[in-house]
Amino acid sequence: METTVEGVEYRRFHELLLDRREHPVFMLSWSLFHTIDETSPLYRMTPVDLAAADAILALNVSGVDDNSAQNLQARKLYSHQHIRWNYRYRDITSVSKEGRLVIDYAVFHEITPE
């Protein structure tokens, strides 16, 4: 939440620019990347800052299913309590002994410290 000089609270939306907006191999695995630099609304934000602003990240993803040609859309909201600082998602892809790509969805939601 933000507050005007008059004391009125309101929610402001900021679009986060992605390093990659599209990925041709989305069906294998995809992570969204946003660089937090001087141009980012998240620049120099701390967990305390996000909590004070009651910050929420809204993730909207859309695409086209290759088999049915249907449009697909997904939306997920993440509050400031969901953000894990200095962590990253585990890589779900690896290469088997035979040289084949392996995707392990069992670790899809696992995170590891950086």
JOURMO-V417753 format. One record per pair of residues at least 24 apart in sequence whose C-alpha atoms are under 10 Angstrom apart, sorted by the first residue. I is the first residue (numbers start at 1). J is the second residue. Records with the same first field share a line. If there is no record, write none. Layout:
I=J ; J
This chain:
1=50 ; 51 ; 52 ; 53 ; 54 ; 55 ; 56
2=52 ; 53 ; 54 ; 55
3=53
11=53 ; 54 ; 55 ; 56
12=55
13=41 ; 55 ; 56 ; 57 ; 58
14=40 ; 41 ; 42 ; 57 ; 58
15=40 ; 41 ; 57 ; 58
16=40 ; 41 ; 42 ; 57 ; 59
17=41
21=61
22=62 ; 63
26=63
27=65 ; 66
28=92 ; 93 ; 101 ; 102 ; 103
29=91 ; 92 ; 93 ; 103 ; 104 ; 105 ; 108
30=91 ; 92
31=89 ; 91
32=59 ; 61
46=85
47=80 ; 81 ; 83 ; 84 ; 85
48=80
49=80
50=79 ; 80 ; 81 ; 83
51=79 ; 80 ; 81
52=80
53=80
54=79 ; 80 ; 81
55=79 ; 80 ; 81
56=80 ; 81 ; 82 ; 83
57=82 ; 83
84=111 ; 112 ; 113
85=113 ; 114
86=111 ; 112 ; 113 ; 114
87=111 ; 112 ; 113 ; 114
88=112 ; 113 ; 114
89=113 ; 114
